[in-house]
């Protein structure tokens, strides 16, 4: 079984992670959980922003409105999936006494949000209906 499939299975069976390594200091596990919840709040904000663009900007050209909304919604979905994956990877690393996993996802998410923001600036400067 691939490492990715094993990791996804652990999302739904977190008690199985106890079979690996030793129990870390609870403060670290709780900090890991708080980070997970922060990522979920970010995902919810992105999803809310996507719905807001779609629902509250009806005068915006259809292509712009849908494109911006879908970009924000997709970023929210990816953020929520990445949150649980990163939480599990960190928990496993702590139990094994390994370094915490590095990730380029924050940089990718920042770029997507920046691109959407630049697109919104263009839309505002060009006018709603173009």
TITI-227909 format. One line per field, with one value per atom (N, C-alpha, C): residue number from 1; residue in three letters; chain; atom name; y, z, x. Coordinates in steps of 0.2 Angstrom, whole numbers. Layout:
<sites>
i c(NUM|...)
aa c(ALA|...)
ch c(A|...)
at c(CA|...)
v c(Y|...)
w c(Z|...)
u c(X|...)
</sites>
This chain:
<sites>
i c(1|1|1|2|2|2|3|3|3|4|4|4|5|5|5|6|6|6|7|7|7|8|8|8|9|9|9|10|10|10|11|11|11|12|12|12|13|13|13|14|14|14|15|15|15|16|16|16|17|17|17|18|18|18|19|19|19|20|20|20|21|21|21|22|22|22|23|23|23|24|24|24|25|25|25|26|26|26|27|27|27|28|28|28|29|29|29|30|30|30|31|31|31|32|32|32|33|33|33|34|34|34|35|35|35|36|36|36|37|37|37|38|38|38|39|39|39|40|40|40|41|41|41|42|42|42|43|43|43|44|44|44|45|45|45|46|46|46|47|47|47|48|48|48|49|49|49|50|50|50|51|51|51|52|52|52|53|53|53|54|54|54|55|55|55|56|56|56|57|57|57|58|58|58|59|59|59|60|60|60|61|61|61|62|62|62|63|63|63|64|64|64|65|65|65|66|66|66|67|67|67|68|68|68|69|69|69|70|70|70|71|71|71|72|72|72|73|73|73|74|74|74|75|75|75|76|76|76|77|77|77|78|78|78|79|79|79|80|80|80|81|81|81|82|82|82|83|83|83|84|84|84|85|85|85|86|86|86|87|87|87|88|88|88|89|89|89|90|90|90|91|91|91|92|92|92|93|93|93|94|94|94|95|95|95|96|96|96|97|97|97|98|98|98|99|99|99|100|100|100|101|101|101|102|102|102|103|103|103|104|104|104|105|105|105|106|106|106|107|107|107|108|108|108|109|109|109|110|110|110|111|111|111|112|112|112|113|113|113|114|114|114|115|115|115|116|116|116|117|117|117|118|118|118|119|119|119|120|120|120|121|121|121|122|122|122|123|123|123|124|124|124|125|125|125|126|126|126|127|127|127|128|128|128|129|129|129|130|130|130)
aa c(UNK|UNK|UNK|UNK|UNK|UNK|UNK|UNK|UNK|UNK|UNK|UNK|UNK|UNK|UNK|UNK|UNK|UNK|UNK|UNK|UNK|UNK|UNK|UNK|UNK|UNK|UNK|UNK|UNK|UNK|UNK|UNK|UNK|UNK|UNK|UNK|UNK|UNK|UNK|UNK|UNK|UNK|UNK|UNK|UNK|UNK|UNK|UNK|UNK|UNK|UNK|UNK|UNK|UNK|UNK|UNK|UNK|UNK|UNK|UNK|UNK|UNK|UNK|UNK|UNK|UNK|UNK|UNK|UNK|UNK|UNK|UNK|UNK|UNK|UNK|UNK|UNK|UNK|UNK|UNK|UNK|UNK|UNK|UNK|UNK|UNK|UNK|UNK|UNK|UNK|UNK|UNK|UNK|UNK|UNK|UNK|UNK|UNK|UNK|UNK|UNK|UNK|UNK|UNK|UNK|UNK|UNK|UNK|UNK|UNK|UNK|UNK|UNK|UNK|UNK|UNK|UNK|UNK|UNK|UNK|UNK|UNK|UNK|UNK|UNK|UNK|UNK|UNK|UNK|UNK|UNK|UNK|UNK|UNK|UNK|UNK|UNK|UNK|UNK|UNK|UNK|UNK|UNK|UNK|UNK|UNK|UNK|UNK|UNK|UNK|UNK|UNK|UNK|UNK|UNK|UNK|UNK|UNK|UNK|UNK|UNK|UNK|UNK|UNK|UNK|UNK|UNK|UNK|UNK|UNK|UNK|UNK|UNK|UNK|UNK|UNK|UNK|UNK|UNK|UNK|UNK|UNK|UNK|UNK|UNK|UNK|UNK|UNK|UNK|UNK|UNK|UNK|UNK|UNK|UNK|UNK|UNK|UNK|UNK|UNK|UNK|UNK|UNK|UNK|UNK|UNK|UNK|UNK|UNK|UNK|UNK|UNK|UNK|UNK|UNK|UNK|UNK|UNK|UNK|UNK|UNK|UNK|UNK|UNK|UNK|UNK|UNK|UNK|UNK|UNK|UNK|UNK|UNK|UNK|UNK|UNK|UNK|UNK|UNK|UNK|UNK|UNK|UNK|UNK|UNK|UNK|UNK|UNK|UNK|UNK|UNK|UNK|UNK|UNK|UNK|UNK|UNK|UNK|UNK|UNK|UNK|UNK|UNK|UNK|UNK|UNK|UNK|UNK|UNK|UNK|UNK|UNK|UNK|UNK|UNK|UNK|UNK|UNK|UNK|UNK|UNK|UNK|UNK|UNK|UNK|UNK|UNK|UNK|UNK|UNK|UNK|UNK|UNK|UNK|UNK|UNK|UNK|UNK|UNK|UNK|UNK|UNK|UNK|UNK|UNK|UNK|UNK|UNK|UNK|UNK|UNK|UNK|UNK|UNK|UNK|UNK|UNK|UNK|UNK|UNK|UNK|UNK|UNK|UNK|UNK|UNK|UNK|UNK|UNK|UNK|UNK|UNK|UNK|UNK|UNK|UNK|UNK|UNK|UNK|UNK|UNK|UNK|UNK|UNK|UNK|UNK|UNK|UNK|UNK|UNK|UNK|UNK|UNK|UNK|UNK|UNK|UNK|UNK|UNK|UNK|UNK|UNK|UNK|UNK|UNK|UNK|UNK|UNK|UNK|UNK|UNK|UNK|UNK|UNK|UNK|UNK|UNK|UNK|UNK|UNK|UNK|UNK|UNK|UNK|UNK|UNK|UNK|UNK|UNK|UNK)
ch c(A|A|A|A|A|A|A|A|A|A|A|A|A|A|A|A|A|A|A|A|A|A|A|A|A|A|A|A|A|A|A|A|A|A|A|A|A|A|A|A|A|A|A|A|A|A|A|A|A|A|A|A|A|A|A|A|A|A|A|A|A|A|A|A|A|A|A|A|A|A|A|A|A|A|A|A|A|A|A|A|A|A|A|A|A|A|A|A|A|A|A|A|A|A|A|A|A|A|A|A|A|A|A|A|A|A|A|A|A|A|A|A|A|A|A|A|A|A|A|A|A|A|A|A|A|A|A|A|A|A|A|A|A|A|A|A|A|A|A|A|A|A|A|A|A|A|A|A|A|A|A|A|A|A|A|A|A|A|A|A|A|A|A|A|A|A|A|A|A|A|A|A|A|A|A|A|A|A|A|A|A|A|A|A|A|A|A|A|A|A|A|A|A|A|A|A|A|A|A|A|A|A|A|A|A|A|A|A|A|A|A|A|A|A|A|A|A|A|A|A|A|A|A|A|A|A|A|A|A|A|A|A|A|A|A|A|A|A|A|A|A|A|A|A|A|A|A|A|A|A|A|A|A|A|A|A|A|A|A|A|A|A|A|A|A|A|A|A|A|A|A|A|A|A|A|A|A|A|A|A|A|A|A|A|A|A|A|A|A|A|A|A|A|A|A|A|A|A|A|A|A|A|A|A|A|A|A|A|A|A|A|A|A|A|A|A|A|A|A|A|A|A|A|A|A|A|A|A|A|A|A|A|A|A|A|A|A|A|A|A|A|A|A|A|A|A|A|A|A|A|A|A|A|A|A|A|A|A|A|A|A|A|A|A|A|A|A|A|A|A|A|A|A|A|A|A|A|A|A|A|A|A|A|A|A|A|A|A|A|A)
at c(N|CA|C|N|CA|C|N|CA|C|N|CA|C|N|CA|C|N|CA|C|N|CA|C|N|CA|C|N|CA|C|N|CA|C|N|CA|C|N|CA|C|N|CA|C|N|CA|C|N|CA|C|N|CA|C|N|CA|C|N|CA|C|N|CA|C|N|CA|C|N|CA|C|N|CA|C|N|CA|C|N|CA|C|N|CA|C|N|CA|C|N|CA|C|N|CA|C|N|CA|C|N|CA|C|N|CA|C|N|CA|C|N|CA|C|N|CA|C|N|CA|C|N|CA|C|N|CA|C|N|CA|C|N|CA|C|N|CA|C|N|CA|C|N|CA|C|N|CA|C|N|CA|C|N|CA|C|N|CA|C|N|CA|C|N|CA|C|N|CA|C|N|CA|C|N|CA|C|N|CA|C|N|CA|C|N|CA|C|N|CA|C|N|CA|C|N|CA|C|N|CA|C|N|CA|C|N|CA|C|N|CA|C|N|CA|C|N|CA|C|N|CA|C|N|CA|C|N|CA|C|N|CA|C|N|CA|C|N|CA|C|N|CA|C|N|CA|C|N|CA|C|N|CA|C|N|CA|C|N|CA|C|N|CA|C|N|CA|C|N|CA|C|N|CA|C|N|CA|C|N|CA|C|N|CA|C|N|CA|C|N|CA|C|N|CA|C|N|CA|C|N|CA|C|N|CA|C|N|CA|C|N|CA|C|N|CA|C|N|CA|C|N|CA|C|N|CA|C|N|CA|C|N|CA|C|N|CA|C|N|CA|C|N|CA|C|N|CA|C|N|CA|C|N|CA|C|N|CA|C|N|CA|C|N|CA|C|N|CA|C|N|CA|C|N|CA|C|N|CA|C|N|CA|C|N|CA|C|N|CA|C|N|CA|C|N|CA|C|N|CA|C|N|CA|C|N|CA|C|N|CA|C|N|CA|C|N|CA|C|N|CA|C|N|CA|C|N|CA|C|N|CA|C|N|CA|C|N|CA|C|N|CA|C|N|CA|C|N|CA|C|N|CA|C)
v c(-6|0|6|11|17|21|25|30|34|37|42|38|32|29|27|25|24|30|36|42|44|43|45|41|34|30|32|35|37|44|47|53|51|45|43|38|36|31|34|40|43|39|35|31|26|25|20|23|30|33|32|30|28|22|18|12|13|20|22|26|24|28|28|34|35|42|42|48|54|59|66|70|75|79|82|82|84|91|95|102|102|98|98|95|90|88|93|96|102|107|109|115|112|106|103|104|102|103|110|115|122|124|122|124|121|115|112|116|118|122|129|132|138|137|131|130|129|126|125|132|136|143|147|146|149|146|139|136|139|139|142|149|153|160|160|156|156|154|149|146|152|155|160|166|168|173|171|164|162|163|161|162|169|173|181|184|182|184|182|176|174|177|178|180|188|191|198|203|200|204|202|203|201|205|211|215|214|210|208|203|203|199|192|188|181|177|178|174|176|183|185|182|183|181|174|170|163|161|163|162|163|169|171|167|166|162|155|152|145|145|150|150|150|154|154|148|145|139|133|133|127|128|134|136|133|135|132|125|122|114|111|114|112|113|119|121|116|114|110|103|100|94|94|99|99|100|103|104|97|93|86|82|82|79|81|88|90|89|89|87|80|75|68|67|71|70|72|78|81|76|74|70|63|60|54|56|62|64|65|68|69|62|58|51|47|48|45|48|54|58|61|62|64|72|75|82|83|88|90|91|88|89|96|97|103|103|109|110|116|115|121|124|121|122|130|132|139|144|143|147|147|140|140|143|142|146|153|156|163|165|162|164|164|159|159|165|166|172|178|179|185|186|180|181|183|180|182|189|192|199|203|201|205|205|200|200|204|204|209|216|218|225|226|222|223|224|220|221|228|230|236|242|241|247|247|241|241|243|242|243|237|236|230|226|230|226|226|229|229|233)
w c(0|0|0|-4|-5|2|3|9|9|3|2|4|2|3|11|14|21|25|22|26|25|20|19|24|24|29|36|38|44|46|41|42|46|44|47|52|54|59|63|66|69|75|78|84|82|75|73|73|73|73|80|85|91|91|85|85|83|81|78|84|85|89|97|100|107|107|112|113|114|110|111|117|119|124|121|125|123|121|123|121|113|111|104|100|102|99|99|104|104|100|100|95|88|86|80|78|83|82|81|84|83|76|74|67|62|63|59|59|64|65|61|62|58|51|48|41|39|43|42|42|46|46|40|37|31|25|25|20|20|26|26|24|25|23|15|12|5|2|5|2|2|8|9|4|3|-2|-9|-11|-17|-18|-13|-13|-14|-10|-10|-17|-20|-27|-31|-31|-36|-34|-28|-26|-26|-24|-22|-28|-33|-39|-45|-45|-51|-58|-57|-62|-65|-62|-65|-71|-76|-82|-79|-82|-80|-80|-85|-85|-79|-78|-72|-66|-65|-59|-57|-62|-61|-60|-64|-63|-57|-54|-48|-42|-43|-38|-37|-43|-43|-41|-42|-40|-32|-29|-22|-19|-22|-20|-20|-26|-26|-21|-20|-15|-8|-7|0|0|-5|-5|-4|-8|-7|0|3|9|15|14|19|19|13|12|14|13|15|22|25|33|36|34|37|36|30|28|32|32|36|43|46|53|54|50|51|50|45|44|50|53|58|65|66|71|71|65|64|65|62|63|71|74|81|85|84|87|85|79|77|79|82|83|77|72|66|65|60|59|56|58|55|47|44|36|34|29|25|20|18|14|10|3|-1|-2|1|0|3|8|10|4|1|-4|-10|-12|-17|-16|-10|-8|-8|-6|-6|-13|-18|-25|-28|-26|-29|-26|-20|-17|-20|-21|-24|-31|-35|-42|-42|-37|-37|-35|-30|-28|-34|-38|-44|-49|-50|-54|-52|-46|-43|-44|-43|-44|-52|-56|-63|-65|-62|-63|-60|-54|-51|-56|-58|-62|-69|-72|-78|-78|-72|-72|-71|-68|-67|-74|-78|-84|-90|-89|-94|-99)
u c(4|0|5|3|7|6|12|12|6|4|-2|-8|-9|-16|-16|-10|-10|-11|-9|-10|-17|-20|-27|-32|-30|-34|-33|-27|-26|-30|-33|-37|-43|-46|-52|-51|-45|-43|-38|-38|-33|-30|-34|-32|-26|-26|-21|-14|-14|-7|-4|-7|-4|0|-1|3|11|12|18|22|28|32|30|31|29|25|21|17|21|20|24|21|24|22|15|10|3|3|7|7|8|13|14|9|5|-1|-6|-7|-12|-11|-4|-2|-3|-2|-3|-11|-15|-22|-24|-21|-23|-21|-15|-13|-18|-20|-25|-32|-34|-40|-39|-33|-32|-32|-29|-30|-37|-41|-48|-52|-50|-53|-51|-45|-43|-47|-48|-52|-59|-62|-69|-69|-64|-64|-63|-59|-59|-65|-68|-75|-80|-80|-85|-84|-77|-75|-78|-77|-79|-87|-90|-98|-100|-96|-97|-96|-91|-89|-95|-97|-103|-109|-111|-118|-118|-113|-114|-111|-108|-106|-109|-116|-120|-118|-116|-114|-107|-103|-97|-98|-94|-95|-95|-99|-100|-93|-89|-82|-78|-77|-73|-76|-83|-86|-85|-86|-86|-79|-74|-67|-64|-66|-63|-67|-73|-77|-74|-73|-70|-63|-59|-52|-52|-56|-57|-60|-65|-68|-63|-59|-54|-49|-46|-41|-44|-50|-53|-53|-55|-55|-48|-44|-37|-34|-36|-33|-36|-42|-45|-42|-41|-38|-31|-27|-20|-20|-25|-25|-25|-29|-30|-23|-21|-15|-9|-8|-2|-3|-9|-10|-8|-10|-8|0|3|10|14|12|15|14|8|7|12|12|16|23|26|33|34|30|31|32|27|27|34|36|42|49|48|54|58|54|57|56|60|58|51|48|42|42|37|37|37|41|41|36|33|28|29|27|27|20|15|8|7|9|8|10|16|18|13|11|6|0|-3|-9|-8|-3|-1|-2|1|1|-6|-10|-17|-21|-20|-24|-21|-15|-12|-14|-15|-17|-25|-29|-36|-36|-32|-32|-30|-25|-23|-29|-32|-37|-43|-44|-50|-48|-41|-39|-40|-38|-40|-47|-51|-58|-61|-59|-61|-58|-52|-49|-53|-54|-57|-65|-68|-75|-78|-84|-88|-89|-93|-95|-90|-84|-79|-80)
</sites>
